[in-house]
Amino acid sequence: MKTDRDLLVKGVKHFIYTFILMFTAPVVLWQAFKNHGHFLYIPVLIFGIILAIAAIAMGFYSVHIIMNALFNTPKKKK
């Protein structure tokens, strides 16, 4: 049983994107709540929520890719 290096590198790249999202989403949300009276409050809040959801989804996807790389899970045939 060998590790698929290409898939592992892809998973690590996705983890980097996940960490970027994990730090930008709270900052954007904080900026939205800090400027509650501003006219762009709702769009910034929605954008922050979308970033937070994307961070969670990317985290699960990254773990899935790395697990497939480490344990050599075969792809399902259609």
Wavefront OBJ file of the C-alpha trace (Angstrom):
o trace
v 0.000 0.000 0.000
v 1.607 3.243 -1.191
v 0.662 6.871 -0.742
v -0.492 8.674 -3.860
v 1.845 11.683 -3.794
v -0.013 13.700 -6.429
v -3.272 13.360 -4.522
v -1.501 14.198 -1.256
v -0.065 17.404 -2.750
v -3.528 18.310 -4.006
v -4.915 17.778 -0.499
v -2.224 19.938 1.084
v -2.946 22.715 -1.430
v -6.614 22.533 -0.513
v -5.644 22.748 3.167
v -3.738 25.951 2.429
v -6.874 27.393 0.815
v -8.852 26.227 3.843
v -6.536 28.032 6.253
v -6.782 31.208 4.211
v -10.572 30.990 4.341
v -10.494 30.147 8.050
v -8.758 33.444 8.787
v -10.478 35.715 6.271
v -14.059 34.699 7.099
v -13.949 35.818 10.764
v -12.207 39.057 9.807
v -14.871 39.868 7.232
v -17.640 38.993 9.692
v -16.010 41.123 12.375
v -15.787 44.064 9.976
v -19.450 43.647 9.114
v -20.540 43.631 12.765
v -18.233 46.527 13.588
v -19.853 48.716 10.901
v -23.467 47.899 11.717
v -24.783 51.302 10.571
v -22.964 51.314 7.219
v -24.958 50.890 4.006
v -22.806 47.899 2.955
v -23.494 46.019 6.203
v -25.764 43.357 4.680
v -23.588 42.554 1.605
v -20.427 42.279 3.732
v -22.265 40.113 6.267
v -23.539 37.799 3.524
v -20.063 37.607 1.997
v -18.578 36.708 5.391
v -21.163 33.983 5.955
v -20.440 32.543 2.511
v -16.705 32.547 3.303
v -17.347 30.769 6.611
v -19.450 28.080 4.938
v -16.790 27.692 2.236
v -14.093 27.266 4.916
v -16.047 24.455 6.559
v -16.750 22.739 3.232
v -13.135 23.062 2.077
v -11.966 21.598 5.374
v -14.061 18.467 4.913
v -13.032 18.200 1.258
v -9.335 18.582 2.132
v -9.512 15.859 4.767
v -11.328 13.608 2.285
v -8.615 14.095 -0.356
v -5.797 13.434 2.103
v -7.492 10.309 3.449
v -7.901 8.999 -0.093
v -4.222 9.697 -0.751
v -3.017 7.985 2.422
v -5.234 4.926 2.351
v -5.427 4.533 -1.434
v -9.206 4.394 -1.615
v -10.240 3.370 -5.133
v -12.539 5.682 -7.036
v -16.091 4.510 -7.605
v -16.972 3.528 -11.153
v -20.201 4.831 -12.619
l 1 2 3 4 5 6 7 8 9 10 11 12 13 14 15 16 17 18 19 20 21 22 23 24 25 26 27 28 29 30 31 32 33 34 35 36 37 38 39 40 41 42 43 44 45 46 47 48 49 50 51 52 53 54 55 56 57 58 59 60 61 62 63 64 65 66 67 68 69 70 71 72 73 74 75 76 77 78
